[in-house]
Amino acid sequence: MSAFETRVQDVKINKTNINTLVMDYLVSEGYPSAAHNFALEANVQPRVDIESIEERVVIRNAIYGGDIQTAIERINELNPQILDRDSALHFALLRLQLIELIRNCTVTPDGDITPALSFATTHLAPRAPTSPEFLQDLEQTMALLIFPPDNLAPPLAALLDTKLRKDVAKRVNEAILRSNGERTRSKLLELVRTRAWAEQKAREAKRDIPDRIDIGLDPDNGRDLEGDSVMHGNGEAGSTAT
């Protein structure tokens, strides 16, 4: 065992601190059921009311499902100033709504593109001139109506990828947290990023550290995180306290 590994083994980890980090992650990322179950198992109370997490989940699921109008309405019900103060986020949501309209009307060759054109003219065209980025995004989105959906260039195909829904949902989640005066990222994710940065700096300085440093997320060493519905689903699955 290397000197580095020996020092790691000597570090005593406080289980209460670990459980607090896990709870903070579940709250920030929006997993209310998992947070509730974990609170019972680990005797750690969430820093916010579970209902406030559920509101974010409803909005996130609406975006994941392509129901952007419902998401916008729920955001405005929650706090109308969120979109009023963040024009870039508002435009991203409207653009995503336009993409969903285009997706629906291009399913068949003779699909009616009128709803998409009308929406773009009413909701996006007036905002586009206020930012070069908005204008470029709108022009790129409208190009989806010109080219066949099965033969799109990679930048256009990316607009129809459901990953875009997840990216926008993440921005919405962070905006809601910010409006509530909360951190936009969990302490656990910040800790992982800090650890990665420290390892990179150590390697650049040619410190004596192992070629591979396990951080305890290897599926072979415990639970298969790739199949953990808490991480990839809606948080309905149970959790296990450390």
C-alpha positions as CSV (number, residue, x, y, z in Angstrom):
1,M,0.0,0.0,0.0
2,S,1.4,3.4,-1.0
3,A,1.9,6.3,1.4
4,F,-1.1,8.0,-0.2
5,E,-3.4,5.0,0.3
6,T,-2.2,4.7,3.9
7,R,-3.1,8.3,4.6
8,V,-6.5,7.8,3.0
9,Q,-7.1,4.8,5.2
10,D,-6.3,6.8,8.3
11,V,-9.0,9.4,7.5
12,K,-12.0,8.9,9.7
13,I,-15.3,9.6,8.0
14,N,-18.3,10.9,10.0
15,K,-21.4,9.0,8.9
16,T,-23.6,11.9,9.9
17,N,-21.7,14.2,7.5
18,I,-22.0,11.6,4.7
19,N,-25.7,11.3,5.2
20,T,-26.1,15.1,5.2
21,L,-24.3,15.2,1.9
22,V,-26.6,12.5,0.4
23,M,-29.7,14.3,1.7
24,D,-28.4,17.6,0.2
25,Y,-28.0,15.9,-3.1
26,L,-31.5,14.4,-3.1
27,V,-33.0,17.8,-2.3
28,S,-31.0,19.8,-4.8
29,E,-31.5,17.4,-7.7
30,G,-35.2,17.0,-6.9
31,Y,-35.9,13.5,-5.6
32,P,-38.7,14.0,-3.0
33,S,-39.6,10.4,-2.3
34,A,-36.0,9.3,-2.0
35,A,-35.4,12.3,0.3
36,H,-38.4,11.3,2.5
37,N,-37.3,7.6,2.7
38,F,-33.7,8.6,3.4
39,A,-34.8,11.0,6.2
40,L,-36.5,8.1,7.9
41,E,-33.7,5.7,7.5
42,A,-30.8,8.0,8.3
43,N,-32.6,10.3,10.7
44,V,-31.5,13.3,8.7
45,Q,-34.0,16.0,8.0
46,P,-34.1,17.8,4.6
47,R,-33.2,21.4,4.6
48,V,-36.4,22.4,2.9
49,D,-40.0,21.2,2.9
50,I,-40.6,18.1,0.7
51,E,-43.5,19.8,-1.0
52,S,-41.1,22.4,-2.5
53,I,-39.1,19.6,-4.0
54,E,-42.2,18.0,-5.5
55,E,-43.1,21.3,-7.2
56,R,-39.7,21.2,-9.0
57,V,-40.3,17.6,-9.9
58,V,-43.6,18.3,-11.6
59,I,-42.0,21.0,-13.7
60,R,-39.0,18.8,-14.5
61,N,-41.2,15.9,-15.6
62,A,-43.3,18.2,-17.8
63,I,-40.1,19.3,-19.6
64,Y,-38.9,15.7,-19.9
65,G,-42.3,14.8,-21.5
66,G,-42.1,17.7,-23.9
67,D,-45.1,19.5,-22.3
68,I,-43.3,22.9,-22.2
69,Q,-46.5,25.0,-21.9
70,T,-47.4,23.2,-18.7
71,A,-43.8,23.7,-17.4
72,I,-43.9,27.5,-18.1
73,E,-47.3,27.8,-16.4
74,R,-46.1,26.0,-13.3
75,I,-43.0,28.1,-13.1
76,N,-45.1,31.2,-13.3
77,E,-47.4,29.9,-10.6
78,L,-44.4,29.1,-8.4
79,N,-42.7,32.5,-9.0
80,P,-43.5,34.7,-12.0
81,Q,-40.3,36.6,-11.5
82,I,-38.1,33.7,-12.4
83,L,-38.7,34.0,-16.2
84,D,-39.2,37.8,-16.0
85,R,-35.7,38.2,-14.7
86,D,-34.0,35.5,-16.8
87,S,-34.8,36.2,-20.4
88,A,-32.3,33.6,-21.6
89,L,-34.0,30.8,-19.7
90,H,-37.5,32.1,-20.9
91,F,-36.2,32.1,-24.5
92,A,-34.8,28.6,-24.1
93,L,-38.1,27.3,-22.9
94,L,-40.0,28.9,-25.7
95,R,-37.5,27.6,-28.2
96,L,-37.9,24.1,-26.8
97,Q,-41.7,24.5,-27.1
98,L,-41.2,25.4,-30.7
99,I,-39.0,22.4,-31.2
100,E,-41.7,20.2,-29.8
101,L,-44.3,21.7,-32.2
102,I,-41.9,21.1,-35.1
103,R,-41.3,17.5,-33.9
104,N,-45.0,16.9,-34.0
105,C,-45.7,18.4,-37.4
106,T,-42.8,16.7,-39.1
107,V,-43.8,13.2,-38.1
108,T,-45.5,12.8,-41.4
109,P,-44.4,14.3,-44.8
110,D,-47.7,16.2,-45.1
111,G,-47.8,17.5,-41.5
112,D,-49.3,21.0,-40.9
113,I,-46.5,23.4,-40.0
114,T,-48.9,26.3,-39.4
115,P,-48.9,25.9,-35.5
116,A,-45.1,26.0,-35.4
117,L,-44.9,29.0,-37.7
118,S,-47.5,30.8,-35.7
119,F,-45.8,30.1,-32.4
120,A,-42.5,31.3,-33.7
121,T,-43.9,34.5,-35.1
122,T,-45.9,35.3,-31.9
123,H,-43.5,34.3,-29.1
124,L,-40.0,34.0,-30.5
125,A,-39.6,36.5,-33.3
126,P,-40.2,39.6,-31.1
127,R,-37.5,38.4,-28.7
128,A,-34.9,37.3,-31.2
129,P,-33.6,40.8,-32.1
130,T,-32.8,41.5,-28.5
131,S,-29.8,39.1,-28.6
132,P,-27.6,37.8,-31.4
133,E,-27.6,34.4,-29.6
134,F,-31.4,34.4,-29.6
135,L,-31.5,35.2,-33.3
136,Q,-29.0,32.5,-34.2
137,D,-30.9,29.9,-32.1
138,L,-34.2,30.8,-33.7
139,E,-32.8,30.6,-37.3
140,Q,-31.3,27.2,-36.5
141,T,-34.5,26.0,-35.1
142,M,-36.6,27.1,-38.0
143,A,-34.2,25.2,-40.3
144,L,-35.8,22.0,-38.9
145,L,-38.8,22.9,-41.1
146,I,-36.7,22.9,-44.2
147,F,-34.7,19.7,-44.0
148,P,-36.0,16.1,-43.7
149,P,-35.9,15.0,-40.1
150,D,-34.2,11.7,-41.1
151,N,-31.3,13.6,-42.8
152,L,-30.3,16.4,-40.5
153,A,-26.8,17.8,-39.9
154,P,-25.5,17.0,-36.4
155,P,-26.2,20.5,-35.0
156,L,-29.9,20.3,-36.2
157,A,-30.3,16.7,-35.1
158,A,-29.1,17.7,-31.6
159,L,-32.1,20.0,-31.3
160,L,-34.4,16.9,-31.6
161,D,-32.4,14.9,-29.1
162,T,-34.1,14.5,-25.7
163,K,-30.9,15.6,-24.1
164,L,-31.9,19.2,-24.9
165,R,-35.0,18.7,-22.7
166,K,-32.7,17.5,-19.8
167,D,-30.4,20.5,-20.3
168,V,-33.2,23.0,-20.1
169,A,-34.8,21.2,-17.2
170,K,-31.5,21.4,-15.3
171,R,-31.4,25.2,-15.9
172,V,-34.9,25.5,-14.7
173,N,-34.2,23.6,-11.6
174,E,-31.2,25.8,-10.8
175,A,-33.2,28.9,-11.5
176,I,-35.9,27.8,-9.0
177,L,-33.3,27.0,-6.4
178,R,-31.7,30.4,-6.9
179,S,-35.0,32.2,-6.6
180,N,-35.5,30.5,-3.2
181,G,-32.0,31.6,-2.0
182,E,-30.7,28.0,-2.2
183,R,-27.5,26.6,-3.7
184,T,-27.9,25.6,-7.4
185,R,-25.6,22.6,-7.0
186,S,-25.5,20.0,-4.3
187,K,-22.5,19.9,-1.9
188,L,-21.8,16.3,-3.1
189,L,-21.3,17.3,-6.7
190,E,-19.2,20.3,-5.7
191,L,-17.1,17.9,-3.6
192,V,-16.6,15.5,-6.5
193,R,-15.6,18.4,-8.8
194,T,-13.1,19.6,-6.1
195,R,-11.6,16.2,-5.7
196,A,-11.2,15.8,-9.5
197,W,-9.5,19.2,-9.6
198,A,-7.2,18.3,-6.8
199,E,-6.2,15.0,-8.4
200,Q,-5.5,16.8,-11.7
201,K,-3.2,19.3,-9.9
202,A,-1.5,16.5,-8.0
203,R,-0.7,14.7,-11.2
204,E,0.5,17.8,-13.0
205,A,2.9,18.3,-10.0
206,K,4.0,14.7,-10.4
207,R,3.0,13.8,-6.8
208,D,3.3,10.2,-5.7
209,I,-0.3,9.0,-6.1
210,P,-1.8,5.8,-7.5
211,D,-2.6,5.6,-11.2
212,R,-6.2,5.2,-10.4
213,I,-7.9,6.5,-7.3
214,D,-11.2,4.9,-6.4
215,I,-13.8,7.3,-5.0
216,G,-16.3,4.5,-4.1
217,L,-18.6,4.8,-7.1
218,D,-17.4,1.6,-8.9
219,P,-20.5,-0.7,-9.4
220,D,-18.2,-3.7,-8.8
221,N,-17.6,-2.5,-5.2
222,G,-21.2,-2.0,-4.2
223,R,-24.6,-1.0,-5.6
224,D,-25.0,-0.7,-9.4
225,L,-25.5,3.1,-9.7
226,E,-26.2,2.8,-13.4
227,G,-29.4,1.0,-12.5
228,D,-30.3,3.2,-9.6
229,S,-33.7,4.8,-10.3
230,V,-33.0,7.5,-7.8
231,M,-30.2,8.8,-10.0
232,H,-32.0,8.3,-13.4
233,G,-35.7,8.3,-12.6
234,N,-38.1,10.3,-10.5
235,G,-36.8,9.4,-7.1
236,E,-39.6,7.0,-6.2
237,A,-37.1,4.2,-5.4
238,G,-36.0,3.8,-1.8
239,S,-32.5,4.6,-0.6
240,T,-30.1,3.1,1.9
241,A,-28.5,5.2,4.6
242,T,-24.8,4.8,5.2
